[in-house]
Amino acid sequence: MPLTPVDIDQKEFSKSFRGYNEDEVNEFLEQIMKDFELLLREKKELEQQLKSTSERVGHFTTIESTLQKSIVVAQEAAEEVRRNSQKEAKLIVKEAEKNADRIVNEALTKARKIALEIEDLKKQSKVFRNRFKMLIEAQLELINTDDWDHLMETDVDTTTLERITASED
């Protein structure tokens, strides 16, 4: 068991004939006791500081551990967000490609339909043109016949017609 200041203070030495000067010894022991007491107080303060520091280190270690876990969780969350964003982007691109393909296919279908309609209109136009041409040619033939000349050469006796219409009244 270590010495205490009280042990030093209560220490009694036996007396001898040629011993040390008692006052010097007591004075030295008194000084040792004060120094020892001071050292013990410093030791106790240092132990308290050590305990406080250890508690703070423990607290900071806990905080560090929590922060590290938080960083790991944040990194995992960020990675998950990145993966989800990439998946969503791929889905958006696929959807856009599908829509683009659909729009292109619809446009091609409409273009084909319009091309068929144009061809049909061209055919109808040719038929109409041929019929119209035939009608005009037929009309020209009628105009160019000798019947017109013959009609112009015929004299109508208007006096006879006047008499016929008068007698009918």
C-alpha positions as CSV (number, residue, x, y, z in Angstrom):
1,M,0.0,0.0,0.0
2,P,1.4,3.4,-1.0
3,L,2.4,6.0,1.6
4,T,0.0,8.8,2.4
5,P,0.8,12.3,3.7
6,V,-0.7,11.2,7.1
7,D,1.7,8.2,7.1
8,I,4.6,10.5,6.6
9,D,3.3,12.9,9.3
10,Q,2.8,10.2,11.9
11,K,6.1,8.4,11.2
12,E,8.1,8.2,14.4
13,F,11.8,7.3,14.4
14,S,13.6,5.7,17.2
15,K,16.1,7.9,19.1
16,S,19.7,7.1,19.2
17,F,22.7,8.7,20.7
18,R,24.3,9.8,17.6
19,G,21.1,10.3,15.5
20,Y,20.1,13.0,13.2
21,N,18.9,16.4,14.4
22,E,15.3,15.9,15.3
23,D,14.2,19.4,14.1
24,E,15.9,19.0,10.7
25,V,14.4,15.6,10.2
26,N,10.9,16.8,11.2
27,E,11.3,19.9,9.0
28,F,12.4,17.6,6.1
29,L,9.5,15.2,6.7
30,E,7.1,18.2,6.8
31,Q,8.5,19.3,3.4
32,I,8.2,15.8,2.0
33,M,4.6,15.5,3.4
34,K,3.6,18.8,1.7
35,D,5.3,17.8,-1.6
36,F,3.8,14.4,-1.4
37,E,0.3,15.9,-0.7
38,L,0.8,18.2,-3.6
39,L,1.8,15.3,-5.9
40,L,-1.2,13.3,-4.7
41,R,-3.6,16.2,-5.5
42,E,-2.0,16.7,-8.9
43,K,-2.3,13.0,-9.5
44,K,-6.0,13.1,-8.5
45,E,-6.6,16.1,-10.8
46,L,-4.7,14.4,-13.7
47,E,-6.8,11.2,-13.1
48,Q,-10.0,13.3,-13.2
49,Q,-8.7,15.1,-16.4
50,L,-7.8,11.7,-17.8
51,K,-11.3,10.4,-17.0
52,S,-12.9,13.5,-18.5
53,T,-10.7,13.3,-21.5
54,S,-11.5,9.5,-21.9
55,E,-15.2,10.3,-21.6
56,R,-14.8,13.0,-24.3
57,V,-12.8,10.7,-26.5
58,G,-15.5,8.1,-26.0
59,H,-18.1,10.6,-26.9
60,F,-16.1,11.8,-30.0
61,T,-15.5,8.2,-30.9
62,T,-19.2,7.6,-30.8
63,I,-19.8,10.7,-32.8
64,E,-17.1,9.6,-35.3
65,S,-18.7,6.2,-35.6
66,T,-22.1,7.7,-36.1
67,L,-20.7,10.1,-38.7
68,Q,-19.0,7.2,-40.5
69,K,-22.2,5.2,-40.5
70,S,-24.1,8.3,-41.7
71,I,-21.6,8.8,-44.5
72,V,-21.9,5.2,-45.5
73,V,-25.7,5.5,-45.4
74,A,-25.6,8.8,-47.4
75,Q,-23.2,7.2,-50.0
76,E,-25.5,4.2,-50.3
77,A,-28.5,6.4,-50.6
78,A,-26.7,8.5,-53.2
79,E,-25.8,5.3,-55.1
80,E,-29.4,4.1,-54.9
81,V,-30.6,7.5,-56.2
82,R,-28.0,7.4,-59.0
83,R,-29.1,3.8,-59.9
84,N,-32.8,4.7,-59.8
85,S,-32.1,7.8,-61.9
86,Q,-30.2,5.8,-64.5
87,K,-33.1,3.2,-64.6
88,E,-35.6,6.0,-64.9
89,A,-33.5,7.7,-67.6
90,K,-33.3,4.4,-69.5
91,L,-37.1,3.9,-69.2
92,I,-37.7,7.5,-70.4
93,V,-35.3,6.9,-73.4
94,K,-37.1,3.6,-74.2
95,E,-40.5,5.3,-74.0
96,A,-39.3,8.1,-76.2
97,E,-37.8,5.7,-78.7
98,K,-41.2,3.8,-78.7
99,N,-43.1,7.0,-79.2
100,A,-40.6,8.1,-81.9
101,D,-41.0,4.7,-83.7
102,R,-44.8,5.0,-83.4
103,I,-44.8,8.5,-84.7
104,V,-42.5,7.5,-87.6
105,N,-44.7,4.5,-88.4
106,E,-47.8,6.6,-88.3
107,A,-46.2,9.1,-90.6
108,L,-45.1,6.4,-93.0
109,T,-48.6,4.9,-93.0
110,K,-50.1,8.3,-93.6
111,A,-47.5,9.0,-96.4
112,R,-48.4,5.7,-98.0
113,K,-52.1,6.4,-97.7
114,I,-51.5,9.9,-99.3
115,A,-49.4,8.4,-102.0
116,L,-52.2,5.9,-102.8
117,E,-54.7,8.7,-102.8
118,I,-52.5,10.7,-105.2
119,E,-52.2,7.7,-107.5
120,D,-56.0,7.2,-107.3
121,L,-56.5,10.9,-108.1
122,K,-54.1,10.7,-111.0
123,K,-56.0,7.8,-112.4
124,Q,-59.3,9.6,-111.9
125,S,-57.8,12.7,-113.5
126,K,-56.7,10.6,-116.6
127,V,-60.1,9.1,-116.8
128,F,-61.8,12.5,-116.5
129,R,-59.4,14.0,-119.1
130,N,-60.0,11.2,-121.6
131,R,-63.8,11.4,-121.1
132,F,-63.6,15.2,-121.4
133,K,-61.4,14.9,-124.5
134,M,-63.8,12.4,-126.0
135,L,-66.8,14.7,-125.3
136,I,-65.1,17.7,-126.9
137,E,-64.0,15.6,-129.9
138,A,-67.6,14.4,-130.2
139,Q,-68.9,17.9,-130.1
140,L,-66.3,19.0,-132.6
141,E,-67.4,16.2,-134.9
142,L,-71.0,17.4,-134.6
143,I,-69.9,21.0,-135.4
144,N,-67.8,19.8,-138.4
145,T,-70.5,17.7,-140.0
146,D,-72.3,18.7,-143.2
147,D,-75.6,18.9,-141.4
148,W,-74.7,22.4,-140.2
149,D,-74.0,23.5,-143.7
150,H,-77.1,22.0,-144.9
151,L,-79.1,23.7,-142.2
152,M,-77.7,27.0,-143.2
153,E,-78.7,26.5,-146.8
154,T,-82.3,25.7,-146.0
155,D,-84.7,28.5,-146.6
156,V,-87.7,28.8,-144.4
157,D,-90.8,30.3,-145.9
158,T,-91.9,32.6,-143.1
159,T,-95.1,33.6,-144.9
160,T,-96.3,30.1,-144.9
161,L,-95.6,29.8,-141.2
162,E,-97.5,33.0,-140.5
163,R,-100.5,31.8,-142.3
164,I,-100.4,28.5,-140.5
165,T,-100.2,30.1,-137.1
166,A,-102.9,32.6,-138.0
167,S,-105.3,29.9,-139.1
168,E,-104.8,28.1,-135.8
169,D,-106.0,31.0,-133.9
